[in-house]
Amino acid sequence: MILSAFSPLLRSKLLSNLTLDALMKMDPETAHGATITALRMGLSPQQQGPDAPELATDLCGLKLTNPIGMAAGFDKNAEVPRQLALLGFGMTEIGTVTPRPQAGNPKPRLFRVTEAQGVINRMGFNNEGHDVAFERLRSVQVPASLGVNIGANKDSEDFVADYVLGVNRFAELADYLTVNISSPNTPGLRNLQTDEALTRLLGEVLDARAKAKKRVPVLLKIAPDLDETAMDAIARVILATDLDGVIVSNTTIGRDPVAGMSNATEMGGLSGKPLFPLATQRLAQMRQRVGDLPLVGVGGIHDAQTALAKFEAGANAIQLYSAMVFGGLDLLDRIKAGLVSEVRKAGKKNISEFVGTKTSDWAAGRL
Ligand SMILES: Cc1cc2nc3c(=O)[nH]c(=O)nc-3n(C[C@H](O)[C@H](O)[C@H](O)COP(=O)(O)O)c2cc1C
């Protein structure tokens, strides 16, 4: 094949660009399935060489070679955590997984808002359940930090009990756990973000963690659709526990940044570029409330500048998903290279020196 005339690096770049064009012509969920299949078959580019020391990061005691993670929802069923690590992510988060398998919402349930490089999804926690994910993870070696994002079945009589099952099942296998109470697509789930419900949830989850053989870090993933009073309450509850960190944020139910665009009126959560300002402001506002508790910034990162802005707003590490839909898998390399060059340009030694340098501006909406 003519591609064999090129170096492995160039070949993988050519392949990933060709694939991106083809994927964008498919319906989004088919394109996602094709991407997972390609990754499973080892057809993706792989990182060449180690990460630059400027990117080495400590997150809740986890030593990441770089602070960029694949966000939850891409690899819901733990099919490709190893491949994502080899691609160059410093962490990868599988799930959301629920105790029992569930089909999710009827299709179509995933939409591109192409003009804004946004995505709207109402997948509804489609996943194969704890057992399948557990068996896959048990037999794979992942050369990055592995997060397991746990949730509740839609028809569960006790959401809290489902999270406890998640902790019991994955505490030993995971490098960290994410308690996801912020999906807009499971009715009632976001109510767990309120004071009393969150107190009970975290109490039971952290009790379960304390009984596990290993002390696995537990992070809470919140929605961006919270006002400052709601965030005050969340911060108060969190700070009274030994929760290890917060992921800010999940998708938004708001549509202002995409009003009038194609697919903008589809129900579900909006992610990607149009989510960036809101999610970054919420991140900074959470930073102001939680002292130096580890925070993971997610939402709308699509280049090195937006990645850097998350650190400046207060993130210790970052995750992304939607931008890979529009930018392709080699977006990760571009972001890493951009971050390293920002660290050097600023005369700093490590990306962590940017953490919180612009928190008050982001929190006040000045940026
Ligand atoms: C198709 C899709 C499915 C998602 N599924 C989940 C999920 O199962 N659990 C979760 O915590 N977040 C899920 N998310 C949210 C992402 O993890 C992330 O928080 C959000 O998309 C914002 O990041 P981004 O703008 O980089 O995509 C999903 C996002 C998308 C686009």
The ligand as an SDF file (V2000), in Angstrom:
LIG
                    3D

 31 33  0  0  0  0  0  0  0  0999 V2000
  -21.7280   11.8260   23.5550 C   0  0  0  0  0  0  0  0  0  0  0  0
  -21.3640   12.2060   24.9490 C   0  0  0  0  0  0  0  0  0  0  0  0
  -21.5920   11.3090   25.9820 C   0  0  0  0  0  0  0  0  0  0  0  0
  -21.2390   11.6370   27.2750 C   0  0  0  0  0  0  0  0  0  0  0  0
  -21.4410   10.7260   28.2760 N   0  0  0  0  0  0  0  0  0  0  0  0
  -21.0320   11.0050   29.5340 C   0  0  0  0  0  0  0  0  0  0  0  0
  -21.1540   10.0480   30.5580 C   0  0  0  0  0  0  0  0  0  0  0  0
  -21.5920    8.9170   30.3480 O   0  0  0  0  0  0  0  0  0  0  0  0
  -20.7560   10.3960   31.8160 N   0  0  0  0  0  0  0  0  0  0  0  0
  -20.2290   11.6280   32.1080 C   0  0  0  0  0  0  0  0  0  0  0  0
  -19.8610   11.8870   33.2490 O   0  0  0  0  0  0  0  0  0  0  0  0
  -20.0820   12.5460   31.1350 N   0  0  0  0  0  0  0  0  0  0  0  0
  -20.4680   12.2630   29.8670 C   0  0  0  0  0  0  0  0  0  0  0  0
  -20.3100   13.2080   28.8830 N   0  0  0  0  0  0  0  0  0  0  0  0
  -19.7930   14.5560   29.2450 C   0  0  0  0  0  0  0  0  0  0  0  0
  -18.2900   14.6840   29.0170 C   0  0  0  0  0  0  0  0  0  0  0  0
  -17.5770   13.8070   29.8410 O   0  0  0  0  0  0  0  0  0  0  0  0
  -17.8310   16.1370   29.2970 C   0  0  0  0  0  0  0  0  0  0  0  0
  -18.0560   16.4260   30.6530 O   0  0  0  0  0  0  0  0  0  0  0  0
  -18.5580   17.1600   28.4510 C   0  0  0  0  0  0  0  0  0  0  0  0
  -18.7870   16.6770   27.1530 O   0  0  0  0  0  0  0  0  0  0  0  0
  -17.7830   18.4760   28.3560 C   0  0  0  0  0  0  0  0  0  0  0  0
  -16.5190   18.2730   27.7610 O   0  0  0  0  0  0  0  0  0  0  0  0
  -16.2450   18.5540   26.1910 P   0  0  0  0  0  0  0  0  0  0  0  0
  -16.8070   19.8940   25.8690 O   0  0  0  0  0  0  0  0  0  0  0  0
  -14.7590   18.4780   26.0420 O   0  0  0  0  0  0  0  0  0  0  0  0
  -16.9380   17.4590   25.4560 O   0  0  0  0  0  0  0  0  0  0  0  0
  -20.6660   12.9080   27.5590 C   0  0  0  0  0  0  0  0  0  0  0  0
  -20.4260   13.7940   26.5150 C   0  0  0  0  0  0  0  0  0  0  0  0
  -20.7660   13.4780   25.2230 C   0  0  0  0  0  0  0  0  0  0  0  0
  -20.5070   14.4690   24.1210 C   0  0  0  0  0  0  0  0  0  0  0  0
  1  2  1  0
  2  3  1  0
  2 30  2  0
  3  4  2  0
  4  5  1  0
  4 28  1  0
  5  6  2  0
  6  7  1  0
  6 13  1  0
  7  8  2  0
  7  9  1  0
  9 10  1  0
 10 11  2  0
 10 12  1  0
 12 13  2  0
 13 14  1  0
 14 15  1  0
 14 28  1  0
 15 16  1  0
 16 17  1  0
 16 18  1  0
 18 19  1  0
 18 20  1  0
 20 21  1  0
 20 22  1  0
 22 23  1  0
 23 24  1  0
 24 25  2  0
 24 26  1  0
 24 27  1  0
 28 29  2  0
 29 30  1  0
 30 31  1  0
M  END
$$$$
